[in-house]
Amino acid sequence: MIDVDDWAEIRRLRFAEQLGIKTIARKLAVSKNTVRSAVRSDRPPHYERPRKGSLVDAYEPSICVLLKDCPSMPATVIAERIEWPHGITILKERVAELRPLFRPPDPCQRTSYRPGELVQFDLWQPDYLIPLDHDSSTSSGS
């Protein structure tokens, strides 16, 4: 696998310098297939390691049961009740992720909208005909 610098150099040589695939492969000492895949890809290469499980995964159903009964229960109390044998930090982080799922919605929460999420159109005096149903329309203005 090539790194990002090699990927960028391959694309520069191909698109800016107009060099052929065989020439680029020879110049950078990589295979022609590597050059072809770098030219075809629109993103630089990246390494992504498969996600490993957590120690908390086995205890998550028990945590959910406790949070369902009492969403404000502290993580230290949860640790005692599920007999948590490991460090408290990873348990606290998982409880912090799970707790909002069990809390009731806040009745005083402010409504907020992201830009473009809501739109209002005023059709009080449109300048052209707007169909009201299949056989009528309204006109306005001039």
C-alpha positions in Angstrom: 0.0 0.0 0.0 1.3 3.4 -0.9 1.2 6.4 1.5 -0.5 9.7 0.8 2.6 11.4 -0.5 3.2 8.7 -3.1 -0.5 8.9 -4.1 -0.3 12.7 -4.5 3.0 12.4 -6.5 1.5 9.8 -8.8 -1.6 12.0 -9.5 0.6 15.0 -10.0 2.8 13.2 -12.5 -0.2 11.8 -14.4 -2.4 14.9 -14.5 0.0 17.8 -14.3 3.0 16.4 -16.1 1.0 14.2 -18.4 3.3 11.2 -17.9 2.3 7.7 -18.9 1.5 4.9 -16.4 4.6 2.9 -17.3 6.9 5.9 -16.9 5.4 6.8 -13.5 5.8 3.2 -12.3 9.4 3.1 -13.4 10.2 6.5 -11.9 8.6 5.8 -8.5 9.5 2.1 -8.4 5.9 0.9 -8.0 3.8 -1.5 -10.0 1.7 -0.3 -12.9 -1.4 -1.6 -11.2 -0.6 0.6 -8.2 -0.3 3.6 -10.5 -3.6 2.7 -12.2 -5.5 2.4 -8.9 -4.0 5.7 -7.6 -5.0 7.5 -10.8 -8.6 6.1 -10.6 -9.1 6.8 -6.9 -10.6 10.1 -5.9 -9.4 9.9 -2.3 -6.0 9.3 -0.8 -5.4 5.9 0.7 -6.1 5.4 4.4 -5.6 2.7 6.8 -8.6 1.6 9.0 -8.1 -1.0 11.6 -11.1 -3.3 12.3 -12.8 -2.3 15.5 -12.2 -4.5 18.5 -14.8 -5.1 21.2 -14.7 -3.4 24.5 -14.7 -4.9 28.0 -18.0 -3.1 28.6 -19.8 -4.9 25.7 -20.5 -8.0 27.8 -22.0 -5.9 30.6 -24.0 -3.5 28.4 -27.4 -5.3 28.8 -27.1 -5.2 32.6 -26.2 -1.5 32.4 -29.2 -0.8 30.2 -31.5 -2.5 32.7 -30.2 -0.4 35.5 -30.4 2.8 33.5 -34.0 2.0 32.5 -35.0 1.9 36.1 -33.0 4.9 37.2 -31.4 7.0 34.4 -29.6 9.2 36.9 -27.8 6.4 38.6 -24.1 7.2 39.0 -21.6 5.0 37.2 -19.9 4.0 40.4 -23.2 2.6 41.7 -23.7 0.8 38.4 -20.2 -0.7 38.7 -21.1 -2.1 42.2 -24.4 -3.6 41.1 -23.0 -5.3 38.0 -19.8 -6.3 39.9 -17.5 -4.5 37.5 -14.0 -6.0 37.9 -12.1 -3.5 35.7 -11.1 0.2 35.7 -13.9 2.7 36.2 -13.0 5.1 33.4 -14.1 2.9 30.5 -17.3 2.1 32.3 -18.0 5.8 33.0 -17.5 6.6 29.3 -20.0 3.9 28.2 -22.5 4.9 30.8 -22.2 8.5 29.5 -23.0 7.3 26.0 -26.0 5.2 27.1 -27.5 7.5 29.6 -29.2 9.9 27.1 -31.1 7.0 25.6 -32.9 6.4 28.9 -33.5 10.0 30.1 -37.0 11.4 29.5 -37.1 14.4 27.2 -36.7 17.8 28.8 -40.0 19.6 28.7 -38.2 23.0 28.8 -35.8 22.3 26.0 -35.5 25.0 23.4 -36.4 24.2 19.9 -33.5 24.9 17.6 -33.3 24.6 13.8 -30.3 24.2 11.6 -29.9 26.5 8.6 -32.2 25.5 5.8 -34.1 23.0 7.9 -37.4 25.1 7.8 -38.7 27.3 5.1 -41.7 29.6 5.0 -43.3 30.8 1.8 -45.9 33.6 1.8 -48.3 33.2 -1.1 -50.5 36.2 -0.2 -50.2 38.0 -3.6 -48.5 35.8 -6.1 -47.6 37.3 -9.5 -48.8 34.3 -11.4 -51.6 31.8 -11.4 -51.5 29.1 -8.7 -53.7 26.1 -9.2 -55.9 25.5 -6.2 -57.3 22.2 -7.4 -57.7 20.3 -10.7 -60.0 22.9 -12.4 -59.6 26.3 -10.7 -56.8 28.8 -10.0 -56.3 32.2 -8.5 -54.7 35.2 -9.9 -53.2 38.2 -8.3 -51.4 41.5 -8.7 -51.3 43.0 -12.2 
